[in-house]
Amino acid sequence: MLGQIRKFDLKKAGICSVVIGCVNILVHILVIAGIIPYLWVNGGGTGTFAQAQQISAGSIVMTIINILIATLPFSFVGIIQQFLGTAFEKSIMGIVTIIGFLADTRIALEKRW
């Protein structure tokens, strides 16, 4: 499995990681703007729209950190969270998160020393 991941071009993995992060940020911006119902994200457990806005703002910050550092633990935990969430998270964001995890794994496997 790791050998197959290493075959994927490092530059494409970096671009893919950034694009996936931007998709995640876009979803949270749409939640903050009220375009996507806040009950579709954060496991559907957010009580009010104001709480959803705070959580989405925090998620945007964490996503930016993940784009800059390509941290695998965040990506792996993200996969688990998506599949424990709402139908939107399971069907759409779960796929997005898995693709991001594979791209981050490719970046993490690069040996430059």
Backbone as XML, in Angstrom:
<?xml version="1.0"?>
<chain id="A" units="angstrom">
  <residue number="1" name="MET">
    <atom name="N" x="0.823" y="-1.197" z="0.000"/>
    <atom name="CA" x="0.000" y="0.000" z="0.000"/>
    <atom name="C" x="0.864" y="1.256" z="0.000"/>
  </residue>
  <residue number="2" name="LEU">
    <atom name="N" x="1.885" y="1.288" z="0.864"/>
    <atom name="CA" x="2.759" y="2.462" z="0.915"/>
    <atom name="C" x="3.519" y="2.644" z="-0.387"/>
  </residue>
  <residue number="3" name="GLY">
    <atom name="N" x="3.871" y="1.536" z="-1.018"/>
    <atom name="CA" x="4.554" y="1.620" z="-2.308"/>
    <atom name="C" x="3.681" y="2.264" z="-3.374"/>
  </residue>
  <residue number="4" name="GLN">
    <atom name="N" x="2.395" y="1.950" z="-3.333"/>
    <atom name="CA" x="1.469" y="2.543" z="-4.290"/>
    <atom name="C" x="1.289" y="4.036" z="-4.017"/>
  </residue>
  <residue number="5" name="ILE">
    <atom name="N" x="1.253" y="4.414" z="-2.747"/>
    <atom name="CA" x="1.119" y="5.830" z="-2.388"/>
    <atom name="C" x="2.363" y="6.597" z="-2.835"/>
  </residue>
  <residue number="6" name="ARG">
    <atom name="N" x="3.533" y="5.988" z="-2.698"/>
    <atom name="CA" x="4.774" y="6.657" z="-3.104"/>
    <atom name="C" x="4.872" y="6.863" z="-4.610"/>
  </residue>
  <residue number="7" name="LYS">
    <atom name="N" x="4.141" y="6.082" z="-5.393"/>
    <atom name="CA" x="4.159" y="6.251" z="-6.849"/>
    <atom name="C" x="3.465" y="7.535" z="-7.270"/>
  </residue>
  <residue number="8" name="PHE">
    <atom name="N" x="2.589" y="8.049" z="-6.420"/>
    <atom name="CA" x="1.863" y="9.277" z="-6.738"/>
    <atom name="C" x="2.819" y="10.463" z="-6.669"/>
  </residue>
  <residue number="9" name="ASP">
    <atom name="N" x="2.791" y="11.316" z="-7.671"/>
    <atom name="CA" x="3.688" y="12.456" z="-7.782"/>
    <atom name="C" x="3.561" y="13.378" z="-6.561"/>
  </residue>
  <residue number="10" name="LEU">
    <atom name="N" x="4.699" y="13.767" z="-5.996"/>
    <atom name="CA" x="4.714" y="14.601" z="-4.796"/>
    <atom name="C" x="4.082" y="15.964" z="-5.046"/>
  </residue>
  <residue number="11" name="LYS">
    <atom name="N" x="4.351" y="16.558" z="-6.191"/>
    <atom name="CA" x="3.777" y="17.867" z="-6.505"/>
    <atom name="C" x="2.253" y="17.775" z="-6.606"/>
  </residue>
  <residue number="12" name="LYS">
    <atom name="N" x="1.760" y="16.719" z="-7.247"/>
    <atom name="CA" x="0.312" y="16.531" z="-7.353"/>
    <atom name="C" x="-0.311" y="16.292" z="-5.980"/>
  </residue>
  <residue number="13" name="ALA">
    <atom name="N" x="0.410" y="15.583" z="-5.115"/>
    <atom name="CA" x="-0.088" y="15.358" z="-3.759"/>
    <atom name="C" x="-0.203" y="16.674" z="-2.999"/>
  </residue>
  <residue number="14" name="GLY">
    <atom name="N" x="0.759" y="17.545" z="-3.179"/>
    <atom name="CA" x="0.712" y="18.850" z="-2.522"/>
    <atom name="C" x="-0.445" y="19.690" z="-3.021"/>
  </residue>
  <residue number="15" name="ILE">
    <atom name="N" x="-0.630" y="19.697" z="-4.330"/>
    <atom name="CA" x="-1.749" y="20.440" z="-4.911"/>
    <atom name="C" x="-3.074" y="19.852" z="-4.430"/>
  </residue>
  <residue number="16" name="CYS">
    <atom name="N" x="-3.168" y="18.544" z="-4.412"/>
    <atom name="CA" x="-4.383" y="17.863" z="-3.961"/>
    <atom name="C" x="-4.676" y="18.204" z="-2.501"/>
  </residue>
  <residue number="17" name="SER">
    <atom name="N" x="-3.665" y="18.216" z="-1.674"/>
    <atom name="CA" x="-3.836" y="18.542" z="-0.257"/>
    <atom name="C" x="-4.368" y="19.962" z="-0.082"/>
  </residue>
  <residue number="18" name="VAL">
    <atom name="N" x="-3.837" y="20.889" z="-0.838"/>
    <atom name="CA" x="-4.292" y="22.284" z="-0.762"/>
    <atom name="C" x="-5.724" y="22.412" z="-1.268"/>
  </residue>
  <residue number="19" name="VAL">
    <atom name="N" x="-6.046" y="21.746" z="-2.369"/>
    <atom name="CA" x="-7.401" y="21.815" z="-2.922"/>
    <atom name="C" x="-8.417" y="21.224" z="-1.943"/>
  </residue>
  <residue number="20" name="ILE">
    <atom name="N" x="-8.081" y="20.098" z="-1.342"/>
    <atom name="CA" x="-8.980" y="19.469" z="-0.370"/>
    <atom name="C" x="-9.178" y="20.399" z="0.832"/>
  </residue>
  <residue number="21" name="GLY">
    <atom name="N" x="-8.113" y="21.028" z="1.279"/>
    <atom name="CA" x="-8.228" y="21.994" z="2.373"/>
    <atom name="C" x="-9.121" y="23.161" z="2.002"/>
  </residue>
  <residue number="22" name="CYS">
    <atom name="N" x="-8.997" y="23.629" z="0.776"/>
    <atom name="CA" x="-9.835" y="24.745" z="0.304"/>
    <atom name="C" x="-11.307" y="24.335" z="0.225"/>
  </residue>
  <residue number="23" name="VAL">
    <atom name="N" x="-11.575" y="23.091" z="-0.178"/>
    <atom name="CA" x="-12.953" y="22.594" z="-0.202"/>
    <atom name="C" x="-13.523" y="22.580" z="1.217"/>
  </residue>
  <residue number="24" name="ASN">
    <atom name="N" x="-12.724" y="22.121" z="2.153"/>
    <atom name="CA" x="-13.155" y="22.097" z="3.552"/>
    <atom name="C" x="-13.434" y="23.513" z="4.057"/>
  </residue>
  <residue number="25" name="ILE">
    <atom name="N" x="-12.544" y="24.436" z="3.748"/>
    <atom name="CA" x="-12.740" y="25.832" z="4.154"/>
    <atom name="C" x="-14.003" y="26.395" z="3.507"/>
  </residue>
  <residue number="26" name="LEU">
    <atom name="N" x="-14.222" y="26.086" z="2.238"/>
    <atom name="CA" x="-15.410" y="26.573" z="1.531"/>
    <atom name="C" x="-16.689" y="26.067" z="2.196"/>
  </residue>
  <residue number="27" name="VAL">
    <atom name="N" x="-16.706" y="24.800" z="2.576"/>
    <atom name="CA" x="-17.890" y="24.248" z="3.252"/>
    <atom name="C" x="-18.164" y="25.015" z="4.542"/>
  </residue>
  <residue number="28" name="HIS">
    <atom name="N" x="-17.129" y="25.298" z="5.308"/>
    <atom name="CA" x="-17.336" y="26.024" z="6.573"/>
    <atom name="C" x="-17.727" y="27.482" z="6.339"/>
  </residue>
  <residue number="29" name="ILE">
    <atom name="N" x="-17.215" y="28.083" z="5.282"/>
    <atom name="CA" x="-17.647" y="29.447" z="4.939"/>
    <atom name="C" x="-19.135" y="29.435" z="4.556"/>
  </residue>
  <residue number="30" name="LEU">
    <atom name="N" x="-19.553" y="28.408" z="3.827"/>
    <atom name="CA" x="-20.963" y="28.293" z="3.459"/>
    <atom name="C" x="-21.852" y="28.077" z="4.681"/>
  </residue>
  <residue number="31" name="VAL">
    <atom name="N" x="-21.338" y="27.397" z="5.681"/>
    <atom name="CA" x="-22.084" y="27.235" z="6.934"/>
    <atom name="C" x="-22.189" y="28.578" z="7.652"/>
  </residue>
  <residue number="32" name="ILE">
    <atom name="N" x="-21.077" y="29.289" z="7.753"/>
    <atom name="CA" x="-21.068" y="30.594" z="8.419"/>
    <atom name="C" x="-22.007" y="31.562" z="7.698"/>
  </residue>
  <residue number="33" name="ALA">
    <atom name="N" x="-22.057" y="31.485" z="6.371"/>
    <atom name="CA" x="-22.918" y="32.369" z="5.582"/>
    <atom name="C" x="-24.385" y="31.934" z="5.625"/>
  </residue>
  <residue number="34" name="GLY">
    <atom name="N" x="-24.652" y="30.754" z="6.150"/>
    <atom name="CA" x="-26.022" y="30.270" z="6.245"/>
    <atom name="C" x="-26.530" y="29.604" z="4.980"/>
  </residue>
  <residue number="35" name="ILE">
    <atom name="N" x="-25.650" y="29.319" z="4.042"/>
    <atom name="CA" x="-26.048" y="28.686" z="2.784"/>
    <atom name="C" x="-26.237" y="27.174" z="2.976"/>
  </residue>
  <residue number="36" name="ILE">
    <atom name="N" x="-25.324" y="26.553" z="3.712"/>
    <atom name="CA" x="-25.459" y="25.142" z="4.085"/>
    <atom name="C" x="-26.033" y="25.101" z="5.501"/>
  </residue>
  <residue number="37" name="PRO">
    <atom name="N" x="-27.067" y="24.289" z="5.728"/>
    <atom name="CA" x="-27.627" y="24.203" z="7.079"/>
    <atom name="C" x="-26.578" y="23.738" z="8.094"/>
  </residue>
  <residue number="38" name="TYR">
    <atom name="N" x="-26.527" y="24.402" z="9.214"/>
    <atom name="CA" x="-25.508" y="24.069" z="10.219"/>
    <atom name="C" x="-25.709" y="22.679" z="10.799"/>
  </residue>
  <residue number="39" name="LEU">
    <atom name="N" x="-26.876" y="22.098" z="10.638"/>
    <atom name="CA" x="-27.109" y="20.744" z="11.141"/>
    <atom name="C" x="-26.476" y="19.682" z="10.257"/>
  </residue>
  <residue number="40" name="TRP">
    <atom name="N" x="-25.984" y="20.086" z="9.080"/>
    <atom name="CA" x="-25.317" y="19.144" z="8.188"/>
    <atom name="C" x="-23.874" y="18.881" z="8.583"/>
  </residue>
  <residue number="41" name="VAL">
    <atom name="N" x="-23.276" y="19.759" z="9.348"/>
    <atom name="CA" x="-21.862" y="19.626" z="9.709"/>
    <atom name="C" x="-21.708" y="19.492" z="11.221"/>
  </residue>
  <residue number="42" name="ASN">
    <atom name="N" x="-20.490" y="19.224" z="11.635"/>
    <atom name="CA" x="-20.144" y="19.083" z="13.053"/>
    <atom name="C" x="-20.957" y="17.987" z="13.724"/>
  </residue>
  <residue number="43" name="GLY">
    <atom name="N" x="-21.255" y="16.946" z="12.984"/>
    <atom name="CA" x="-21.971" y="15.805" z="13.526"/>
    <atom name="C" x="-23.445" y="16.059" z="13.752"/>
  </residue>
  <residue number="44" name="GLY">
    <atom name="N" x="-23.932" y="17.218" z="13.348"/>
    <atom name="CA" x="-25.334" y="17.551" z="13.541"/>
    <atom name="C" x="-25.692" y="17.854" z="14.983"/>
  </residue>
  <residue number="45" name="GLY">
    <atom name="N" x="-24.685" y="17.938" z="15.833"/>
    <atom name="CA" x="-24.936" y="18.125" z="17.254"/>
    <atom name="C" x="-24.849" y="19.556" z="17.746"/>
  </residue>
  <residue number="46" name="THR">
    <atom name="N" x="-24.671" y="20.497" z="16.831"/>
    <atom name="CA" x="-24.566" y="21.890" z="17.222"/>
    <atom name="C" x="-25.967" y="22.408" z="17.551"/>
  </residue>
  <residue number="47" name="GLY">
    <atom name="N" x="-26.111" y="23.011" z="18.730"/>
    <atom name="CA" x="-27.422" y="23.454" z="19.194"/>
    <atom name="C" x="-27.964" y="24.682" z="18.492"/>
  </residue>
  <residue number="48" name="THR">
    <atom name="N" x="-27.100" y="25.648" z="18.226"/>
    <atom name="CA" x="-27.561" y="26.896" z="17.617"/>
    <atom name="C" x="-26.651" y="27.273" z="16.445"/>
  </residue>
  <residue number="49" name="PHE">
    <atom name="N" x="-27.182" y="28.213" z="15.643"/>
    <atom name="CA" x="-26.410" y="28.704" z="14.510"/>
    <atom name="C" x="-25.156" y="29.429" z="14.987"/>
  </residue>
  <residue number="50" name="ALA">
    <atom name="N" x="-25.250" y="30.153" z="16.102"/>
    <atom name="CA" x="-24.090" y="30.878" z="16.640"/>
    <atom name="C" x="-22.981" y="29.909" z="17.052"/>
  </residue>
  <residue number="51" name="GLN">
    <atom name="N" x="-23.351" y="28.793" z="17.660"/>
    <atom name="CA" x="-22.350" y="27.779" z="18.025"/>
    <atom name="C" x="-21.709" y="27.181" z="16.777"/>
  </residue>
  <residue number="52" name="ALA">
    <atom name="N" x="-22.537" y="26.937" z="15.759"/>
    <atom name="CA" x="-22.014" y="26.380" z="14.506"/>
    <atom name="C" x="-21.032" y="27.338" z="13.861"/>
  </residue>
  <residue number="53" name="GLN">
    <atom name="N" x="-21.301" y="28.637" z="13.925"/>
    <atom name="CA" x="-20.386" y="29.626" z="13.365"/>
    <atom name="C" x="-19.048" y="29.588" z="14.084"/>
  </residue>
  <residue number="54" name="GLN">
    <atom name="N" x="-19.061" y="29.473" z="15.409"/>
    <atom name="CA" x="-17.813" y="29.411" z="16.180"/>
    <atom name="C" x="-17.028" y="28.147" z="15.846"/>
  </residue>
  <residue number="55" name="ILE">
    <atom name="N" x="-17.716" y="27.026" z="15.772"/>
    <atom name="CA" x="-17.043" y="25.766" z="15.459"/>
    <atom name="C" x="-16.477" y="25.802" z="14.041"/>
  </residue>
  <residue number="56" name="SER">
    <atom name="N" x="-17.244" y="26.348" z="13.100"/>
    <atom name="CA" x="-16.763" y="26.436" z="11.721"/>
    <atom name="C" x="-15.561" y="27.363" z="11.611"/>
  </residue>
  <residue number="57" name="ALA">
    <atom name="N" x="-15.564" y="28.452" z="12.363"/>
    <atom name="CA" x="-14.405" y="29.357" z="12.352"/>
    <atom name="C" x="-13.170" y="28.634" z="12.884"/>
  </residue>
  <residue number="58" name="GLY">
    <atom name="N" x="-13.331" y="27.867" z="13.948"/>
    <atom name="CA" x="-12.218" y="27.073" z="14.477"/>
    <atom name="C" x="-11.754" y="26.021" z="13.494"/>
  </residue>
  <residue number="59" name="SER">
    <atom name="N" x="-12.692" y="25.417" z="12.775"/>
    <atom name="CA" x="-12.347" y="24.409" z="11.772"/>
    <atom name="C" x="-11.564" y="25.022" z="10.618"/>
  </residue>
  <residue number="60" name="ILE">
    <atom name="N" x="-11.897" y="26.245" z="10.261"/>
    <atom name="CA" x="-11.149" y="26.928" z="9.201"/>
    <atom name="C" x="-9.707" y="27.134" z="9.635"/>
  </residue>
  <residue number="61" name="VAL">
    <atom name="N" x="-9.498" y="27.560" z="10.877"/>
    <atom name="CA" x="-8.137" y="27.764" z="11.391"/>
    <atom name="C" x="-7.372" y="26.444" z="11.401"/>
  </residue>
  <residue number="62" name="MET">
    <atom name="N" x="-8.009" y="25.371" z="11.860"/>
    <atom name="CA" x="-7.341" y="24.069" z="11.900"/>
    <atom name="C" x="-7.024" y="23.567" z="10.488"/>
  </residue>
  <residue number="63" name="THR">
    <atom name="N" x="-7.890" y="23.839" z="9.549"/>
    <atom name="CA" x="-7.640" y="23.423" z="8.169"/>
    <atom name="C" x="-6.452" y="24.177" z="7.581"/>
  </residue>
  <residue number="64" name="ILE">
    <atom name="N" x="-6.363" y="25.461" z="7.871"/>
    <atom name="CA" x="-5.208" y="26.242" z="7.388"/>
    <atom name="C" x="-3.915" y="25.680" z="7.964"/>
  </residue>
  <residue number="65" name="ILE">
    <atom name="N" x="-3.925" y="25.335" z="9.249"/>
    <atom name="CA" x="-2.740" y="24.726" z="9.872"/>
    <atom name="C" x="-2.427" y="23.397" z="9.191"/>
  </residue>
  <residue number="66" name="ASN">
    <atom name="N" x="-3.452" y="22.606" z="8.919"/>
    <atom name="CA" x="-3.251" y="21.311" z="8.266"/>
    <atom name="C" x="-2.688" y="21.475" z="6.857"/>
  </residue>
  <residue number="67" name="ILE">
    <atom name="N" x="-3.120" y="22.507" z="6.138"/>
    <atom name="CA" x="-2.575" y="22.749" z="4.797"/>
    <atom name="C" x="-1.089" y="23.110" z="4.889"/>
  </residue>
  <residue number="68" name="LEU">
    <atom name="N" x="-0.735" y="23.936" z="5.833"/>
    <atom name="CA" x="0.649" y="24.395" z="5.946"/>
    <atom name="C" x="1.598" y="23.310" z="6.432"/>
  </residue>
  <residue number="69" name="ILE">
    <atom name="N" x="1.120" y="22.451" z="7.317"/>
    <atom name="CA" x="2.007" y="21.468" z="7.932"/>
    <atom name="C" x="1.774" y="20.057" z="7.393"/>
  </residue>
  <residue number="70" name="ALA">
    <atom name="N" x="0.610" y="19.781" z="6.804"/>
    <atom name="CA" x="0.242" y="18.430" z="6.321"/>
    <atom name="C" x="0.352" y="17.415" z="7.438"/>
  </residue>
  <residue number="71" name="THR">
    <atom name="N" x="-0.373" y="17.652" z="8.495"/>
    <atom name="CA" x="-0.331" y="16.786" z="9.676"/>
    <atom name="C" x="-1.232" y="15.572" z="9.496"/>
  </residue>
  <residue number="72" name="LEU">
    <atom name="N" x="-0.645" y="14.398" z="9.528"/>
    <atom name="CA" x="-1.409" y="13.175" z="9.356"/>
    <atom name="C" x="-2.395" y="12.909" z="10.490"/>
  </residue>
  <residue number="73" name="PRO">
    <atom name="N" x="-2.041" y="13.163" z="11.755"/>
    <atom name="CA" x="-3.030" y="12.877" z="12.808"/>
    <atom name="C" x="-4.345" y="13.633" z="12.614"/>
  </residue>
  <residue number="74" name="PHE">
    <atom name="N" x="-4.287" y="14.902" z="12.204"/>
    <atom name="CA" x="-5.518" y="15.651" z="11.952"/>
    <atom name="C" x="-6.322" y="14.995" z="10.837"/>
  </residue>
  <residue number="75" name="SER">
    <atom name="N" x="-5.650" y="14.571" z="9.797"/>
    <atom name="CA" x="-6.333" y="13.951" z="8.660"/>
    <atom name="C" x="-6.972" y="12.630" z="9.055"/>
  </residue>
  <residue number="76" name="PHE">
    <atom name="N" x="-6.266" y="11.827" z="9.833"/>
    <atom name="CA" x="-6.799" y="10.525" z="10.243"/>
    <atom name="C" x="-7.999" y="10.697" z="11.168"/>
  </residue>
  <residue number="77" name="VAL">
    <atom name="N" x="-7.891" y="11.591" z="12.136"/>
    <atom name="CA" x="-9.005" y="11.863" z="13.040"/>
    <atom name="C" x="-10.186" y="12.419" z="12.253"/>
  </residue>
  <residue number="78" name="GLY">
    <atom name="N" x="-9.894" y="13.226" z="11.235"/>
    <atom name="CA" x="-10.943" y="13.776" z="10.384"/>
    <atom name="C" x="-11.754" y="12.697" z="9.684"/>
  </residue>
  <residue number="79" name="ILE">
    <atom name="N" x="-11.102" y="11.636" z="9.234"/>
    <atom name="CA" x="-11.808" y="10.532" z="8.587"/>
    <atom name="C" x="-12.786" y="9.895" z="9.563"/>
  </residue>
  <residue number="80" name="ILE">
    <atom name="N" x="-12.321" y="9.634" z="10.764"/>
    <atom name="CA" x="-13.178" y="9.020" z="11.777"/>
    <atom name="C" x="-14.366" y="9.924" z="12.095"/>
  </residue>
  <residue number="81" name="GLN">
    <atom name="N" x="-14.110" y="11.221" z="12.263"/>
    <atom name="CA" x="-15.186" y="12.155" z="12.573"/>
    <atom name="C" x="-16.222" y="12.209" z="11.456"/>
  </residue>
  <residue number="82" name="GLN">
    <atom name="N" x="-15.789" y="12.185" z="10.212"/>
    <atom name="CA" x="-16.730" y="12.274" z="9.097"/>
    <atom name="C" x="-17.674" y="11.084" z="9.066"/>
  </residue>
  <residue number="83" name="PHE">
    <atom name="N" x="-17.164" y="9.900" z="9.323"/>
    <atom name="CA" x="-18.007" y="8.709" z="9.250"/>
    <atom name="C" x="-18.858" y="8.494" z="10.499"/>
  </residue>
  <residue number="84" name="LEU">
    <atom name="N" x="-18.670" y="9.327" z="11.507"/>
    <atom name="CA" x="-19.543" y="9.302" z="12.685"/>
    <atom name="C" x="-20.559" y="10.442" z="12.644"/>
  </residue>
  <residue number="85" name="GLY">
    <atom name="N" x="-20.528" y="11.226" z="11.586"/>
    <atom name="CA" x="-21.348" y="12.427" z="11.498"/>
    <atom name="C" x="-22.657" y="12.236" z="10.749"/>
  </residue>
  <residue number="86" name="THR">
    <atom name="N" x="-23.098" y="13.322" z="10.152"/>
    <atom name="CA" x="-24.364" y="13.351" z="9.429"/>
    <atom name="C" x="-24.239" y="12.679" z="8.068"/>
  </residue>
  <residue number="87" name="ALA">
    <atom name="N" x="-25.364" y="12.551" z="7.379"/>
    <atom name="CA" x="-25.347" y="11.934" z="6.044"/>
    <atom name="C" x="-24.479" y="12.741" z="5.079"/>
  </residue>
  <residue number="88" name="PHE">
    <atom name="N" x="-24.520" y="14.074" z="5.167"/>
    <atom name="CA" x="-23.678" y="14.933" z="4.327"/>
    <atom name="C" x="-22.208" y="14.666" z="4.598"/>
  </residue>
  <residue number="89" name="GLU">
    <atom name="N" x="-21.859" y="14.533" z="5.869"/>
    <atom name="CA" x="-20.455" y="14.283" z="6.229"/>
    <atom name="C" x="-20.016" y="12.899" z="5.770"/>
  </residue>
  <residue number="90" name="LYS">
    <atom name="N" x="-20.878" y="11.914" z="5.913"/>
    <atom name="CA" x="-20.522" y="10.555" z="5.511"/>
    <atom name="C" x="-20.368" y="10.431" z="3.997"/>
  </residue>
  <residue number="91" name="SER">
    <atom name="N" x="-21.286" y="11.024" z="3.250"/>
    <atom name="CA" x="-21.281" y="10.813" z="1.811"/>
    <atom name="C" x="-20.353" y="11.755" z="1.054"/>
  </residue>
  <residue number="92" name="ILE">
    <atom name="N" x="-20.325" y="13.016" z="1.401"/>
    <atom name="CA" x="-19.528" y="13.992" z="0.655"/>
    <atom name="C" x="-18.186" y="14.243" z="1.330"/>
  </residue>
  <residue number="93" name="MET">
    <atom name="N" x="-18.231" y="14.701" z="2.553"/>
    <atom name="CA" x="-17.005" y="15.110" z="3.230"/>
    <atom name="C" x="-16.116" y="13.924" z="3.590"/>
  </residue>
  <residue number="94" name="GLY">
    <atom name="N" x="-16.699" y="12.745" z="3.758"/>
    <atom name="CA" x="-15.891" y="11.552" z="4.028"/>
    <atom name="C" x="-14.948" y="11.252" z="2.877"/>
  </residue>
  <residue number="95" name="ILE">
    <atom name="N" x="-15.459" y="11.336" z="1.665"/>
    <atom name="CA" x="-14.636" y="11.100" z="0.473"/>
    <atom name="C" x="-13.551" y="12.166" z="0.358"/>
  </residue>
  <residue number="96" name="VAL">
    <atom name="N" x="-13.947" y="13.424" z="0.583"/>
    <atom name="CA" x="-12.991" y="14.530" z="0.522"/>
    <atom name="C" x="-11.875" y="14.310" z="1.549"/>
  </residue>
  <residue number="97" name="THR">
    <atom name="N" x="-12.243" y="13.902" z="2.738"/>
    <atom name="CA" x="-11.258" y="13.704" z="3.811"/>
    <atom name="C" x="-10.315" y="12.540" z="3.508"/>
  </residue>
  <residue number="98" name="ILE">
    <atom name="N" x="-10.826" y="11.472" z="2.933"/>
    <atom name="CA" x="-9.970" y="10.329" z="2.573"/>
    <atom name="C" x="-8.947" y="10.741" z="1.507"/>
  </residue>
  <residue number="99" name="ILE">
    <atom name="N" x="-9.391" y="11.482" z="0.508"/>
    <atom name="CA" x="-8.464" y="11.954" z="-0.530"/>
    <atom name="C" x="-7.387" y="12.839" z="0.091"/>
  </residue>
  <residue number="100" name="GLY">
    <atom name="N" x="-7.788" y="13.723" z="0.993"/>
    <atom name="CA" x="-6.818" y="14.578" z="1.690"/>
    <atom name="C" x="-5.841" y="13.770" z="2.529"/>
  </residue>
  <residue number="101" name="PHE">
    <atom name="N" x="-6.323" y="12.723" z="3.185"/>
    <atom name="CA" x="-5.455" y="11.869" z="3.992"/>
    <atom name="C" x="-4.415" y="11.171" z="3.123"/>
  </residue>
  <residue number="102" name="LEU">
    <atom name="N" x="-4.832" y="10.669" z="1.969"/>
    <atom name="CA" x="-3.886" y="9.994" z="1.070"/>
    <atom name="C" x="-2.833" y="10.971" z="0.545"/>
  </residue>
  <residue number="103" name="ALA">
    <atom name="N" x="-3.263" y="12.193" z="0.227"/>
    <atom name="CA" x="-2.305" y="13.199" z="-0.233"/>
    <atom name="C" x="-1.328" y="13.561" z="0.885"/>
  </residue>
  <residue number="104" name="ASP">
    <atom name="N" x="-1.846" y="13.734" z="2.107"/>
    <atom name="CA" x="-0.969" y="14.047" z="3.241"/>
    <atom name="C" x="-0.014" y="12.897" z="3.544"/>
  </residue>
  <residue number="105" name="THR">
    <atom name="N" x="-0.496" y="11.661" z="3.380"/>
    <atom name="CA" x="0.369" y="10.495" z="3.596"/>
    <atom name="C" x="1.510" y="10.485" z="2.586"/>
  </residue>
  <residue number="106" name="ARG">
    <atom name="N" x="1.203" y="10.809" z="1.334"/>
    <atom name="CA" x="2.252" y="10.857" z="0.306"/>
    <atom name="C" x="3.306" y="11.903" z="0.647"/>
  </residue>
  <residue number="107" name="ILE">
    <atom name="N" x="2.858" y="13.055" z="1.115"/>
    <atom name="CA" x="3.793" y="14.116" z="1.495"/>
    <atom name="C" x="4.633" y="13.670" z="2.681"/>
  </residue>
  <residue number="108" name="ALA">
    <atom name="N" x="4.013" y="13.004" z="3.650"/>
    <atom name="CA" x="4.730" y="12.565" z="4.846"/>
    <atom name="C" x="5.748" y="11.471" z="4.546"/>
  </residue>
  <residue number="109" name="LEU">
    <atom name="N" x="5.513" y="10.680" z="3.509"/>
    <atom name="CA" x="6.427" y="9.584" z="3.176"/>
    <atom name="C" x="7.667" y="10.038" z="2.434"/>
  </residue>
  <residue number="110" name="GLU">
    <atom name="N" x="7.696" y="11.287" z="1.980"/>
    <atom name="CA" x="8.838" y="11.788" z="1.230"/>
    <atom name="C" x="10.079" y="11.877" z="2.115"/>
  </residue>
  <residue number="111" name="LYS">
    <atom name="N" x="11.144" y="11.293" z="1.629"/>
    <atom name="CA" x="12.412" y="11.352" z="2.364"/>
    <atom name="C" x="13.348" y="12.278" z="1.616"/>
  </residue>
  <residue number="112" name="ARG">
    <atom name="N" x="13.717" y="13.373" z="2.270"/>
    <atom name="CA" x="14.587" y="14.351" z="1.621"/>
    <atom name="C" x="15.954" y="14.461" z="2.291"/>
  </residue>
  <residue number="113" name="TRP">
    <atom name="N" x="16.277" y="13.582" z="3.203"/>
    <atom name="CA" x="17.578" y="13.689" z="3.851"/>
    <atom name="C" x="18.536" y="12.617" z="3.410"/>
  </residue>
</chain>
